[in-house]
Each structure stands twice: as structure tokens, then as C-alpha cells.
Amino acid sequence: MFTGIIENTGIVSSVTSAGGGLRISIKSKIAMELQIGDSLAVNGVCLTVIERSGEVAFEISPETIRNTNIGELKINSKVNLERPLRLSDRLGGHIVTGHVDGTGVITNKKQEGDYTLYAFEAPRDILKYIVKKGSVAVDGISLTVTGLNGNSFGAAIIPHTLNETNIGEKGIGSKVNIEVDIIGKYIEKFMGREDA
């Protein structure tokens, strides 16, 4: 379980094919605090540490490659990192599982004073769970939805988030991981309205 409050960024140091999937290694100042078997959210995707030696390595399944932007990572890509929530931690963002629902695309970026307003296009099966003033995780970053418009939703990014995550480096057309608030999905299931 995560909160969407990005703890650190890392740099991808290697990407190799492995067993039909990928193996990636990431350099980060928190790498040495992790143990083999630990979970780490990388761009919002919950991954398991398989090796630790000054950097951390992960195996990426074909399923994860199909449903996230992890397969597009290259050497020197900057990634958002968050360690799992401890029971004693404050929930500063919102409940994030690290199980990405799908991907979207940045369709607009514009400045409004010191803030950057983003628009993200997303599939209908994701948008149905997004509500104005609700929470959404974009590349693992907990954001507040500022509005909905057709097949997209908006969010205002504060300067701190632009500086401390990878979102500021992404341009129009960049693919992002999206995880909707899980509470809406549970409500839908309990009410018997879940799609088959």
C-alpha cells in the first residue's frame, strides 16, 4: 500500500530482456535502504526488489509491460519512487495500491502563475472512476482532479511536485500510468454494477 507522495526519484541504469519480460535496474539514494523481496512503487507500479548492489533490480512481467509505461523506460529515464506505507505513517496522499489500471497520455500543459495545469486523456473504463476533486495517481503521484472534459481529466501541479518528481520533464504525448481511487471500484462491485 502506498500514498502517492513521491519519496525520491531514481535513474534507470539498465534495461534488458529477460524471460519474455524485462529486467531493469535503478540508481537511487534509497536503494541501499531496501532489501531483496521489498516492494517499491516505480512510476506508480508496485515492483519487487530482486537484487541490491548500490542500485536495485526488478523483473517486469509481460502483463506489466502491456498495461503500464514501464516497458518504455530507457537508460537514464527518471522515475518516481515510493516505498510502501507503514502502519505508523500518516496517509498524506490517498490510498494507492501500485496496481495500475492503465495508461493515459498528456494532452495539454499550460502555466497559470507558478502552477502547471495538465490534461490527461484516458480510456473510458478509467475515466468512469474519476471525479472532480477526487484523487488519482499519475505515474504514482497523488493528484487532485480539477475537472473532467470528454475523454480527459485535469490536474494542477504545484512547483514542489514539478521539481521533486518526473512529471515536469514529460511533454505532450507522453504516456503516464494511471491508478484510480480503489474505493469507487469496491463500491461498484458491492452494488453489482461491475463490468464482466
C-alpha positions as CSV (number, residue, x, y, z in Angstrom):
1,M,0.0,0.0,0.0
2,F,1.3,3.5,-0.9
3,T,0.1,7.1,-0.6
4,G,1.1,8.7,-3.9
5,I,3.6,11.0,-2.1
6,I,6.8,10.5,-4.1
7,E,9.7,9.9,-1.8
8,N,12.6,10.1,-4.2
9,T,13.4,9.8,-7.9
10,G,15.8,7.4,-9.5
11,I,17.6,6.9,-12.7
12,V,17.3,3.8,-14.8
13,S,20.8,2.3,-15.2
14,S,19.9,-0.8,-17.3
15,V,17.1,-2.4,-19.2
16,T,17.5,-5.9,-20.6
17,S,15.2,-8.6,-22.0
18,A,14.6,-11.5,-19.6
19,G,12.3,-14.5,-19.9
20,G,9.8,-12.8,-22.1
21,G,9.7,-9.7,-19.9
22,L,12.3,-7.1,-18.8
23,R,14.8,-6.7,-16.1
24,I,15.5,-3.1,-15.0
25,S,18.0,-1.6,-12.6
26,I,17.5,1.8,-10.9
27,K,20.1,4.0,-9.1
28,S,18.6,5.9,-6.2
29,K,19.7,7.2,-2.8
30,I,17.1,4.9,-1.2
31,A,18.4,1.8,-2.9
32,M,20.6,0.8,0.0
33,E,17.7,1.0,2.4
34,L,15.8,-1.7,0.5
35,Q,16.1,-5.5,0.9
36,I,15.6,-8.2,-1.6
37,G,11.9,-9.0,-1.6
38,D,10.8,-5.5,-0.7
39,S,8.2,-3.6,-2.7
40,L,8.9,-0.3,-4.4
41,A,6.5,1.8,-6.4
42,V,8.2,2.8,-9.7
43,N,6.2,5.3,-11.6
44,G,3.3,4.1,-9.5
45,V,3.8,0.4,-10.4
46,C,4.4,-1.9,-7.4
47,L,7.6,-3.9,-8.1
48,T,9.6,-6.4,-6.1
49,V,13.3,-5.9,-5.5
50,I,15.2,-9.0,-6.8
51,E,18.8,-7.6,-6.4
52,R,20.5,-4.9,-4.5
53,S,24.1,-3.8,-5.0
54,G,24.3,0.0,-5.0
55,E,21.2,0.0,-7.2
56,V,18.1,-2.1,-7.2
57,A,16.9,-4.5,-9.9
58,F,13.4,-5.7,-10.8
59,E,11.8,-8.2,-13.1
60,I,9.0,-6.9,-15.2
61,S,6.3,-9.3,-16.5
62,P,4.7,-9.1,-19.9
63,E,1.4,-8.2,-18.2
64,T,3.1,-5.1,-16.6
65,I,4.7,-4.1,-19.9
66,R,1.3,-4.3,-21.6
67,N,-0.6,-2.2,-19.0
68,T,1.9,0.4,-17.9
69,N,4.6,2.7,-19.3
70,I,7.4,0.6,-17.6
71,G,8.2,-1.0,-21.0
72,E,9.1,2.4,-22.4
73,L,11.9,3.1,-19.9
74,K,15.4,3.5,-21.2
75,I,18.8,4.0,-19.7
76,N,18.8,7.5,-17.9
77,S,15.0,7.6,-17.7
78,K,14.0,9.4,-14.5
79,V,11.4,7.5,-12.4
80,N,9.3,8.3,-9.4
81,L,9.9,6.1,-6.3
82,E,7.9,5.4,-3.2
83,R,8.4,2.8,-0.5
84,P,5.3,1.1,0.9
85,L,3.3,2.8,3.7
86,R,4.0,1.6,7.2
87,L,1.0,1.3,9.6
88,S,2.5,4.1,11.8
89,D,2.8,6.5,8.8
90,R,0.5,9.4,8.1
91,L,-1.6,9.0,4.9
92,G,-0.5,12.2,3.3
93,G,-1.9,11.5,-0.2
94,H,-4.6,8.8,-0.8
95,I,-4.8,5.0,-0.8
96,V,-2.7,3.8,-3.7
97,T,-2.1,0.1,-4.3
98,G,0.5,0.2,-7.0
99,H,-1.7,-1.8,-9.3
100,V,-2.0,0.5,-12.2
101,D,-5.4,0.5,-14.0
102,G,-4.0,1.5,-17.4
103,T,-2.2,4.3,-19.2
104,G,-3.1,7.8,-20.4
105,V,-1.5,10.5,-22.4
106,I,-0.6,14.1,-21.6
107,T,-2.6,16.2,-24.0
108,N,-2.1,19.7,-22.6
109,K,0.3,21.6,-20.3
110,K,-0.2,25.3,-19.5
111,Q,1.2,27.7,-16.9
112,E,-1.1,29.5,-14.6
113,G,1.3,31.6,-12.4
114,D,3.7,29.2,-10.7
115,Y,1.4,26.2,-11.3
116,T,1.2,23.9,-14.3
117,L,-2.2,22.7,-15.4
118,Y,-2.1,19.3,-17.1
119,A,-4.8,17.5,-19.1
120,F,-4.6,13.7,-19.3
121,E,-6.5,11.7,-21.9
122,A,-7.6,8.3,-20.6
123,P,-9.8,5.3,-21.6
124,R,-13.5,5.4,-20.7
125,D,-13.1,2.4,-18.4
126,I,-10.7,4.5,-16.3
127,L,-12.5,7.8,-16.6
128,K,-15.7,6.4,-15.1
129,Y,-13.9,6.2,-11.7
130,I,-12.5,9.7,-11.8
131,V,-14.5,12.5,-10.2
132,K,-13.9,16.3,-9.9
133,K,-12.0,17.0,-6.6
134,G,-11.3,13.2,-6.3
135,S,-7.9,11.6,-6.1
136,V,-6.0,9.9,-8.9
137,A,-2.4,8.6,-9.1
138,V,-0.5,9.6,-12.2
139,D,2.9,7.9,-12.5
140,G,2.5,7.2,-8.8
141,I,1.9,10.9,-7.9
142,S,-1.2,11.5,-5.8
143,L,-3.1,14.3,-7.6
144,T,-6.5,16.1,-7.1
145,V,-8.7,16.1,-10.2
146,T,-9.5,19.7,-11.2
147,G,-12.1,18.8,-13.8
148,L,-13.3,16.4,-16.4
149,N,-13.8,17.1,-20.1
150,G,-14.9,14.5,-22.5
151,N,-12.2,11.8,-22.6
152,S,-9.8,13.7,-20.3
153,F,-9.3,14.9,-16.8
154,G,-7.2,17.8,-15.5
155,A,-4.9,18.3,-12.5
156,A,-2.9,21.3,-11.3
157,I,0.7,20.5,-10.4
158,I,2.4,22.6,-7.7
159,P,6.0,23.7,-8.2
160,H,7.3,21.3,-5.5
161,T,5.8,18.3,-7.3
162,L,7.3,19.5,-10.6
163,N,10.7,19.7,-9.1
164,E,10.6,16.5,-7.0
165,T,9.1,14.1,-9.5
166,N,9.5,13.3,-13.2
167,I,6.2,14.9,-14.3
168,G,7.8,18.2,-15.2
169,E,10.1,16.5,-17.7
170,K,7.2,14.9,-19.6
171,G,5.7,16.7,-22.6
172,I,2.5,16.5,-24.6
173,G,2.1,13.0,-25.9
174,S,4.0,11.3,-23.0
175,K,2.4,8.1,-21.7
176,V,1.6,8.0,-18.0
177,N,0.4,5.3,-15.6
178,I,-3.0,5.9,-14.1
179,E,-4.4,4.3,-10.9
180,V,-7.9,5.4,-9.9
181,D,-9.1,5.6,-6.3
182,I,-9.9,2.0,-5.3
183,I,-12.9,2.9,-3.2
184,G,-15.0,3.6,-6.2
185,K,-14.2,0.2,-7.7
186,Y,-15.2,-1.5,-4.4
187,I,-18.5,0.4,-4.3
188,E,-19.2,-0.6,-7.9
189,K,-18.5,-4.2,-7.1
190,F,-20.7,-4.3,-4.0
191,M,-23.6,-2.7,-5.9
192,G,-23.3,-5.4,-8.6
193,R,-22.5,-3.0,-11.4
194,E,-19.0,-4.2,-12.2
195,D,-18.4,-4.9,-15.9
196,A,-17.8,-8.6,-16.6
